[in-house]
Amino acid sequence: MRLLILGGTEFAGRAVVEAALGRGWDVTVFHRGRHEPPAGVRSLHGDRTAPDGLAALATEGDFDAVVDTWSAAPRAVRDSARLLRGRAGRYVYVSSLSVYEWAPPAGYGEDAPVVTGAEPGAEQTEYAQDKLGAELAVVEEFGAEDSVLVRAGLLLGPYENVGRLPWWLTRIARGGPVLAPGPRDLPLQYVDVRDLAEWTLGAVERELSGPYNLVGSQGHATMGSLLDACVATVGGTAELRWTEPEVILDAGIEPWTQLPVWVPPGSDLHDALHSADVSRALATGLRCRPVEETVADTWRWLQDLGGAAPTRLDRTAKGLDPQVEAKVLAGSGGVSDTTS
């Protein structure tokens, strides 16, 4: 297979590149040159937001497939798809569950209503509209039969540049009492970025088309099993203090951002972020590795970097201020868990 990755040097794109190289594919990476792609690829430079920014692609030959992870102005995706139309067999766009109209009910599938106001030729606006606008651009240029829309949910794993799992790992490595947001058996829904990559390449091989909610099944892990895996991996003196959601919310702590991954049960946030119907992805080959493997491999990657993960400047900062955590723990009477 001859594969073109638009991006390919960070997180999801890098995972796709490594998976493709592992399959023996011929991989070309088109990127801005800010980060080095994995060894073994053909590297092309260009800025999709600049005039003539796609010039390096103009003289390239044909590809079996294109994988695009862009998350800003839909216009950039439209321009890329238009340039590659007729030169690539399939266009795979890594989109997001955020394209669904808020708030999607628990169990929502690919046919759920999507946000309004998205345009394929738009400049950057809001994340959800931008992702849907890019989807529309791909389908407009390649047609529904030759487009794959990977609506990713929560992504975890090595190379994470958003700061969710790396924050939990570094917080637990610091040791001491840790504010663990309950309930302990709260079901989570996420996908290891490497499992997303393998499914994406399988979609190319199977010549799939259309939208797919691409995240693991609900309850593949729980808040408890995730944090237990972090404690077991990191070791040290961390002691999880399980705390009721009401205590956390009453303290003004923001779910998802200040306590990454966690959102309170029974909320719109939990339905949207941890309750999607993923039967279509599972039926077409999605396989998810154990949470313990995701955590251990992410910690190993962090250690190789010296403990500090890269972060994207266009994403909100993640994590809880230590003074806020200590104050909540002092007044909450959280349940200690020394068995993790």
KEMI-260780 format. One record per atom (N, C-alpha, C, O): residue in one letter; x, y, z. Coordinates in steps of 0.2 Angstrom, whole numbers, plus 2048, in hexadecimal, padded with zeros to 3 digits. Layout:
BEGIN
aXYZ...
***
This chain:
BEGIN
m8047FA800m800800800m804806800m809807803r80280B7FCr8068127FCr801817800r7FC8187FEl804819806l80081D80Al80282480Bl80982580Cl7FE82980Bl80083080Cl7FD832813l7F7831814i801835817i7FE83781Ei7FF83F81Ei80584181Dl7FA84281Fl7FA84981Fl7FA84B827l7F584A82Ag80084D829g80284D830g807848831g80C84882Eg806843836g80A83D837g81083E83Bg81483983Ct81184383Ft816844843t81484484Bt81984484Fe80E84584Ce80C845853e806841854e80283F84Ff80583E85Af80083A85Df7FC836858f7FF831855a7F6837856a7F2833851a7F683284Ba7F682C848g7F8837848g7FB836841g802832842g80382E83Dr805833847r80B82F848r80A828849r80D823846a80582684Da80381F84Ea80181C847a802816846v7FD820843v7FB81D83Cv80281B838v802816835v806820838v80D81F835v810819837v812815833e81181883Ee815812840e81180C83Fe81480783Da80A80C83Fa80780683Ea807804836a8087FE835a807809832a80880882Ba80F805829a810800825l81480882Cl81B80582Bl81C7FE82El81F7FA82Bg8187FD833g8187F6836g8157F1831g8177EB832r8117F382Dr80E7EF828r8127EF821r8107EB81Dg8177F2821g81B7F281Bg8197F7816g81B7F6810w8147FC817w812800812w817806811w81C807814d81680880Bd81A80E808d81781480Bd811816809v81A81880Fv81781E813v81A824811v820825811t81682980Ft81883080Et815834813t80F834814v818839816v81683D81Bv816844819v81C847817f811848819f81184F817f80F85381Df80A852821h81485781Fh81485B826h817861825h81B863820r81786582Br81A86C82Br82186C82Dr82487182Dg82486782Fg82B866831g82C868838g83286983Ar82786983Cr82886A843r82B865847r82E86684Dh82985F845h82B859849h82E853844h82B85383Ee83284F846e83584A841e830844841e82E842846p82E84283Bp82A83C83Ap82F83683Cp83583683Cp82B83083Dp82F82A83Ep834828838p83382A832a839825839a83E823834a83A81E82Fa83681A831g83C81E829g83A81A824g83481C820g83181981Cv833823821v82D82681Cv83182B818v83682D819r82D82C812r82F83280Er82B838811r825838812s82F83D812s82D843816s82D849811s83184B80Dl82784C811l82585280Dl823858811l81F857816h82585E810h824864814h81F868810h81F86980Ag81A86B814g816870812g811873817g81086F81Cd80E879817d80A87B81Bd80387C818d802880813r7FE87881Ar7F8878817r7F487F817r7EF880814t7F688381Ct7F288981Dt7F588F819t7F3894818a7FB88E815a7FE893812a7FD89280Aa7FB88D808p7FD898806p7FD8977FFp8028937FCp8088937FEd80088E7F8d8048897F5d8078857FAd80C8827F9g8048847FFg806880805g806878803g80A874807l8038767FEl80286F7FCl80786E7F6l8068687F3a80B8727F4a80F8727EEa81386B7EEa8148687E9a8168697F4a81A8637F4a81685D7F2a8198587F0l80F85D7F3l80B8577F1l8098577E9l8078527E7a80A85D7E6a80885E7DFa80B8597DAa8078577D6t8118577DBt8158537D7t81584C7D9t8188487D6e81284A7DFe8128437E1e80E83F7DDe8098417DAg80F8387DDg80B8347D9g8058327DDg8028367E0d80282C7DBd7FC82A7DEd7FD8267E5d8028247E6f7F88267E9f7F88237EFf7F281E7F0f7EC81F7EDd7F38197F3d7ED8147F5d7E88187FAd7E28177F9a7EB81B7FEa7E681F803a7EA825806a7F0825806v7E6829809v7E882F80Cv7E582F813v7DF82D814v7E9831818v7E683181Fv7E8838821v7EE83B821d7E383C824d7E3843825d7E184482Cd7DB84282Et7E5847831t7E3848838t7E1850839t7E185183Fw7E1854834w7E085B835w7DA85D83Aw7D585A83As7DB86283Es7D6864843s7D586B843s7D286E848a7D786F83Ea7D587683Ea7D1878838a7CB875837a7D287D834a7CE87F82Fa7CC87A82Aa7D1877827p7C6878829p7C4873824p7C687581Dp7C7870819r7C887B81Br7CA87D815r7D0879813r7D187780Da7D5878818a7DB874817a7DA86D814a7DD86A810v7D586A817v7D3863815v7D086380Fv7D285F80Ar7CC86880Dr7C9868807r7CE869801r7CE8667FCd7D386D802d7D886F7FDd7DC8687FCd7DE8677F7s7DE865802s7E285F801s7DE8597FDs7E18567F9a7D88597FFa7D48537FCa7D38557F4a7D38517F0r7D285B7F3r7D185D7ECr7D785C7E8r7D785A7E2l7DD85D7EBl7E385C7E7l7E48557E6l7E78537E1l7E28517EBl7E48497EBl7DE8457E7l7DF83F7E6r7D98497E6r7D38457E3r7D58427DCr7D88467D8g7D483C7DBg7D68387D5g7DD8367D5g7E08327D1r7E18377DBr7E88357DCr7E88307E2r7EE82E7E3a7E382F7E6a7E382B7ECa7DC8277EBa7D782A7EAg7DD8217EEg7D781C7EDg7D281E7F3g7CC81D7F2r7D48207F9r7D08217FEr7D3827803r7D9827804y7CE82B805y7D083080Ay7CD82F811y7C782E812v7D282E816v7D082C81Cv7D1833821v7D6835821y7CB835823y7CC83B828y7CB83982Fy7C6837831v7D083B833v7CF83A83Av7CB84083Dv7CE84583Fs7C583E83Fs7C0844841s7BF843849s7C484184Cs7B984484Bs7B8844852s7B1843854s7AC844850l7B084085Al7A983F85Cl7A684685El7A084685Es7AA84B85Es7A785285Fs7A3854859s79F85985Av7A2851854v79E85384Ev797852850v79385584Cy79584F855y78E84D856y78B85385Ay78E85685Ee785855858e78185A85Ce781859863e77F853865w78285E867w78285E86Ew77B85E871w77786286Ea77985A876a77D854879a77A84E876a77584C877p77F84A873p77D843870p77A83F876p77E83F87Bp77583B875p77383687Ap77883087Bp77B82E876a77882D881a77C827882a77A82287Ca77482187Bg77F81F879g77E81A874g77D81C86Dg77B819869y77F82386Cy77E826866y783822860y788821862g78082285Ag78481F855g786824850g78582A851e78882184Ae78A825845e785829841e78682E83Ed77F827842d77982B83Fd776830844d771833842a77983284Aa77783784Ea77883E84Ba77C83F846p77484384Cp774849849p77B84D84Ap77E84C850v77D850845v784853846v78385B847v77D85D846v78885E849v78886684Av786869843v78786783Et78386F844t78187383Ft78787983Et78B87A842g78787C838g78B881836g79287F834g797883833a793879832a79987782Fa79A878828a795877824e79F87A825e7A087B81Ee7A787981Ce7AC87A81Fp7A7875816p7AE872814p7B3877812p7B9875812g7B187D810g7B688280Eg7B8887814g7BB88C812a7B688681Aa7B688B81Fa7BD88C822a7C1887821e7BE892825e7C4893829e7C389082Fe7BE88D831q7C8890834q7C788D83Aq7C289183Fq7C289783Ft7BE88D842t7B8890846t7B888C84Dt7BD88D851e7B388884Ee7B3883854e7B587C852e7B487A84Cy7B8879857y7BA872856y7B586D852y7B786A84Da7AF86D855a7AA868852a7A886A84Ba7A8866847q7A787084Aq7A6873843q7AB87183Eq7AA870838d7B1872841d7B787283Cd7B886A83Bd7BA869835k7B786683Fk7B885F83Ek7B285C839k7B4859834l7AC85F83Al7A785D836l7A886082Fl7A785D82Ag7AA86682Fg7AB869828g7B1865824g7B086581Ea7B6863828a7BB85F824a7B8858822a7BA85681Ce7B4855826e7B084F823e7AC85181De7AD84D818l7A985681Dl7A5858817l7A9859811l7A885780Ba7AF85C812a7B485E80Da7B6857809a7B7856803v7B885280Ev7BB84C80Bv7B5848807v7B7846801v7AF848809v7AA845806v7A88487FFv7A78457FAe7A984F800e7A78537FAe7AC8527F4e7AB8517EEe7B38517F6e7B88507F1e7B98497EFe7BA8477E9f7B88447F4f7BA83D7F2f7B38397F1f7B48337EFg7AE83B7F3g7A88377F3g7A78337F9g7AC8317FCa7A18317FBa79F82D801a7A3826801a7A5824806e7A38237FBe7A681C7FAe7AD81C7FBe7B08177FDd7B18217FAd7B88217FBd7BA825801d7C0827801s7B6827806s7B882B80Bs7B7827812s7B2823812v7BB827816v7BA82481Dv7BB82A822v7C082D822l7B682A826l7B682F82Cl7B682C832l7B2829835v7BC82D835v7BE82A83Cv7BC82E841v7C0833843r7B682E844r7B483284Ar7B7830850r7B482C854a7BD832852a7C1830857a7BE83285Ea7BB83885Eg7BE82E863g7BC83186Ag7C383286Eg7C783586Bl7C3831874l7C8833878l7CE82E876l7CE828876l7D4831874l7DA82E872l7DF82E878l7E083387Bl7E2828879l7E782787El7ED82387Bl7EC820876g7F282387Eg7F881F87Cg7FE82487Bg7FE82A87Cp804820879p80A824878p809829873p80582986Ey80D82E873y80D83486Fy808839871y80783E86De804838876e7FE83C878e801844879e80584587Dn7FE848875n80084F876n7FA854878n7FA85A877v7F585087Bv7F085487Ev7F0855886v7EE85A888g7F3850889g7F5851890g7F084D895g7F084F89Br7EC848893r7E8845897r7EB83F89Br7EC8408A1l7ED83A898l7F083489Bl7F783689El7F98348A3p7FB83A89Ap80183D89Dp8008408A3p8058408A8w7FB8448A4w7FA8488AAw7F98438B0w7FC8448B5w7F583E8AFw7F38398B4w7FA8368B6w7FB8348BCl7FD8348B1l8048308B3l8098348B7l80B8328BCt80983A8B5t80E83F8B9t80C8418BFt80F8418C4r8058418C0r8028438C7r80383D8CBr80583E8D1i8028378C9i8038318CDi80A8308CFi80B82D8D4a80E8318CAa8158318CCa8188358D1a81D8348D4r81483B8D2r8168408D7r81483D8DEr81783F8E3g8108388DEg80E8358E5g80A8388E9g80783E8E8g8098358EFg8048388F4g7FD8378F2g7FB8338EEp7F883A8F6p7F18398F5p7EF83C8EEp7F18428EDv7EB8388EAv7E983A8E4v7E283B8E3v7DE8368E5l7DF8408E1l7D88418E1l7D683D8DBl7D783E8D5a7D28378DCa7D08338D7a7C88348D6a7C48328DBp7C68368D1p7BF8388D0p7BB8328CFp7BC82E8CAg7B68318D3g7B182B8D3g7AB82C8CEg7AA8318CBp7A78278CEp7A88208D1p7AE81C8CEp7B081D8C8r7B18188D2r7B68148D0r7B480F8C9r7B980E8C5d7AE80D8C9d7AC8098C3d7A980D8BEd7A580A8B9l7AA8138BDl7A88188B8l7AA8158B1l7B18158B0p7A68138ACp7A88118A6p7AB8168A2p7A881B8A1l7B181589Fl7B481989Al7B4817893l7B3811892q7B581B88Eq7B5819887q7BB81D884q7BB823884y7C081A882y7C681D87Fy7C881887Ay7C6812879v7CE81A876v7D1815871v7D8817872v7DA81C871d7DD811872d7E4812872d7E581586Ad7E2812866v7E981A86Av7EA81D863v7ED81885Ev7EC818858r7F1813861r7F480D85Cr7EE80985Ar7EF806854d7E980885Ed7E380485Cd7DF807856d7DD804852l7DF80E857l7DB812852l7DF81184Cl7DC811846a7E681284Ca7EA811846a7E980B842a7E980B83Ce7E9805846e7E87FF843e7E27FE840e7E17FB83Aw7DC801843w7D6800840w7D680583Aw7D3802835t7D980A83At7D980F834t7DC80B82Et7D980C828l7E280882Fl7E5805829l7E17FF827l7E17FD821g7DE7FC82Cg7D97F682Ag7D37F9826g7D17F5821a7D17FF827a7CB802823a7CD80381Ca7C9802817v7D480581Bv7D6806814v7D77FF811v7D57FE80Be7D97FA814e7DA7F3811e7D37F080Fe7D27ED80Ar7CE7F2814r7C77EF813r7C37F380Er7BD7F180Ce7C67F980Ce7C27FE808e7BC80080Be7B6800808l7BC801811l7B6804815l7B480B813l7B980E810s7AF80D815s7AD814813s7A8816818s7A481281Cg7A781D819g7A282081Eg7A5821824g7AB821826p7A0824829p7A2826830p7A2820835p79E81B834y7A7820839y7A881B83Ey7A981E845y7AE822845n7A581D84An7A781F851n7AD81B853n7AC815854l7B381E854l7B981A855l7BC81B85Cl7C081F85Dv7B9817860v7BB817867v7BA81086Av7B580C867g7BD80E86Fg7BC807872g7B5807875g7B180C876s7B3801877s7AC80087As7AC803881s7B1803884q7A6805883q7A5808889q7A680388Fq7A47FD88Eg7AB805893g7AC800899g7B27FC897g7B47F889Bh7B57FD891h7BC7F9890h7C17FA896h7C57F6898a7C0800899a7C380289Fa7BF8068A3a7BA8098A1t7C08078A9t7BD80B8AEt7C18108B1t7C88108B0m7BF8158B4m7C381A8B7m7C88168BCm7CE8188BDg7C58118C0g7C980E8C4g7CF80A8C1g7D480A8C3s7CD8068BCs7D28028B8s7D88068B5s7DD8048B5l7D680C8B3l7DA8118B0l7DF8138B5l7E58138B4l7DD8168BBl7E18188C0l7E58138C3l7EB8148C5d7E280D8C4d7E68078C7d7EC8068C2d7F18048C5a7EB8068BCa7F08048B7a7F680A8B8a7FC8088B7c7F48108B9c7F98158BAc7FD8148C0c8038148C0v7FA8128C5v7FD8118CCv80280B8CBv80880B8CDa7FF8068C8a8038008C7a8098018C3a80F7FE8C4t8088058BEt80E8068B9t81380B8BCt8198098BBv8118108BFv8168158C2v8198138C8v81F8148C9g81580F8CCg81880E8D3g8188148D7g8148198D6g81C8138DDg81D8198E1g8188198E7g8158148E9t81681F8E9t8128208EFt80B8238EEt8088248F3a8098238E8a8028268E7a7FD8218EAa7FD81B8EAe7F88258EDe7F28228F0e7EC8258EDe7EA82B8EFl7E88218EAl7E28238E7l7DD8258ECl7DB8208F0r7DA82B8ECr7D482D8F1r7CE82E8ECr7CD8338EAw7CA8298ECw7C48298E8w7BF82E8EBw7BD82D8F1t7BD8328E7t7B88388E9t7B28388E5t7B28378DFe7AC83A8E9e7A683A8E5e7A68408E0e7A98458E1p7A283F8DAp7A28448D5p79F84A8D8p7A18508D6e79A84A8DDe7978508DFe79C8548E3e79C85B8E2v7A18518E6v7A68558EAv7AB8598E5v7AD85E8E6i7AC8558E0i7B18588DBi7AE85E8D7i7B18638D6l7A785D8D5l7A48628D2l7A28688D6l7A386E8D4d7A18678DDd7A086C8E1d7A68718E3d7A58768E4a7AC86E8E2a7B28718E2a7B48758DCa7B98798DCg7B08758D7g7B18798D1g7B68768CCg7B88798C8i7B78708CDi7BC86C8C9i7B986A8C2i7B38688C2e7BC86C8BDe7B986B8B6e7BB8638B4e7C08618B4p7B58608B3p7B68598B0p7BA8598A9p7BA85F8A6w7BD8548A7w7C18538A1w7C78578A0w7CC85589Dt7C785D8A3t7CD8618A2t7D18618A8t7D785F8A8q7CF8638AEq7D38638B4q7D485C8B7q7D985B8BAl7CF8588B6l7D08518B7l7CF84D8B1l7C984B8AFp7D484C8ADp7D484A8A6p7D08438A6p7D183F8AAv7CD8428A0v7C983B89Fv7C383B8A3v7BE8398A0w7C383D8A9w7BD83C8ADw7B78418ACw7B98478ABv7B183F8ABv7AB8438ABv7A68408B0v7A683A8B0p7A28448B3p79D8418B8p79883C8B5p79683E8AFp7968378B8p7918328B5p78A8358B5p78983A8B9g7868338B0g7808368AFg77F83D8ACg77A8408ACs78583F8AAs7858468A7s78584689Fs78784189Cd78484B89Cd78484C895d78B84B893d78C84788Dl79084D896l79784C895l799844894l79C842890h796840899h798839899h794836893h797831890d78E838892d78B83588Cd78E836886d78F832881a79183C885a79483E87Fa79B83B87Ea79D839879l79F83B884l7A6839883l7A7832885l7AD82F883h7A382E888h7A482888Ah79E823889h79E81E88Cs79A825884s794820883s79281F87Cs78C81E87Aa797820877a79581F870a79481886Ea797814871d790817869d78F810866d79580F861d79581385Cv79980A863v79F80985Fv79E80285Bv7A37FF859s7987FF85Bs7977F9858s7997F8850s79C7F384Er7997FE84Dr79B7FE846r7A37FD845r7A57F9841a7A680084Aa7AE80084Aa7B07F984Ca7B47F6849l7AD7F6851l7AE7F0854l7AD7EA84El7B17E584Ea7A87EB84Ba7A67E6845a7AB7E683Fa7AB7E283Bt7AE7EC83Ft7B37EC839t7BA7EC83Bt7BF7EF838g7BB7E9841g7C27E7843g7C67EB849g7CB7EA84Al7C27F084Cl7C57F3851l7C77EF857l7C27EB85Ar7CD7EE859r7CF7EA85Fr7D37EF864r7D77F3862c7D17EE86Ac7D47F386Fc7D87EF874c7D67EB877r7DE7F2875r7E37EE87Ar7E17F0881r7DD7F5882p7E37EC886p7E27EE88Dp7E47F588Fp7E97F788Dv7E07F8894v7E27FE896v7E97FE89Av7ED803899e7EB7F889De7F27F88A0e7F77F989Be7FC7FC89Ce7F67F6895e7FB7F788Fe7FC7FE88De80180188Ct7F680188Ct7F680888At7FA80D88Ft7FE81188Dv7F880C896v7FB80F89Bv80380E89Bv80781389Ca80580889Ba80C80689Ca810809896a81580B897d80D808890d81180B88Ad81181288Ad816815888t80C81688Ct80C81D88Dt81181F892t815824891w81281C898w81781D89Dw81E81C89Aw82282089Cr81F817897r826815894r82881B88Fr82D81D88Fw82381D88Bw824823886w82682988Aw82B82D888l82282A88Fl824830893l82A830896l82E835896q82C82A899q83382A89Cq83882B897q83D82E898d837828891d83C82988Bd83D83188Ad842833887l83883588Bl83883C88Al83B84088Fl83C84688Fg83C83C895g83E84089Bg8388428A0g8398468A4g83283F89Eg82D8408A3g8288468A1g8228468A3a82A84A89Ca82585089Aa82384E893a82684E88Ea81C84E892a81984D88Ca818853888a81785888Bp818853881p81785987Dp81085A87Ep80B85687Et80E86187Dt80786387Dt806867877t80A86C875r800867875r7FD86B86Fr7FB872872r7F8872877l7FE87786Fl7FC87E871l7F588086Fl7F2884873d7F187C86Bd7EB87D869d7E687986Dd7E087986Br7E8876872r7E3872877r7E487587Er7E9878880t7DE875882t7DE877888t7E387388Dt7E486D88Ca7E6877892a7EA874897a7E686F89Ba7E087089Ck7E986989Dk7E68648A1k7E98638A7k7EF8658A8g7E58618ACg7E88608B3g7E58648B8g7E386A8B7l7E68628BEl7E38658C4l7E98688C8l7EE8658CAd7E886F8CBd7ED8728CFd7EE86E8D5d7E986C8D9p7F486D8D7p7F58698DEp7F286C8E4p7F08688E8q7F18738E4q7EE8768EAq7E78748EAq7E48738F0v7E38748E4v7DC8738E4v7DB86C8E6v7D786A8EAe7DF8678E3e7DF8608E5e7DF85F8ECe7DB85B8EFa7E48628EFa7E68618F7a7E08648FBa7DE861900k7DD8698F9k7D786C8FCk7D18678FCk7CE866901v7D08658F6v7CA8608F5v7CB85A8F9v7C78578FDl7D18578F9l7D38518FDl7D2852904l7D084E908a7D4858907a7D485990Ea7CD85A910a7CB858916g7C885C90Cg7C185D90Eg7BC85790Cg7B685890Es7BF853908s7BA84E905s7B9848908s7B4845908g7BE84690Cg7BD83F90Fg7BD83990Ag7BA83490Bg7C183A904g7C18368FFg7C382F902g7C782E906v7C182A8FEv7C3823900v7C98218FEv7CB8218F8s7CE81F902s7D481D900s7D48168FDs7D18118FFd7D98158F8d7D980E8F5d7E080D8F5d7E480F8F1t7E28088F9t7E98068F9t7EB8008F6t7F07FD8F6t7E57FD8F3t7E67F78EFt7E87F88E8t7EA7F38E4s7E87FE8E5s7E97FF8DEs7F07FE8DCs7F27FF8D7
***
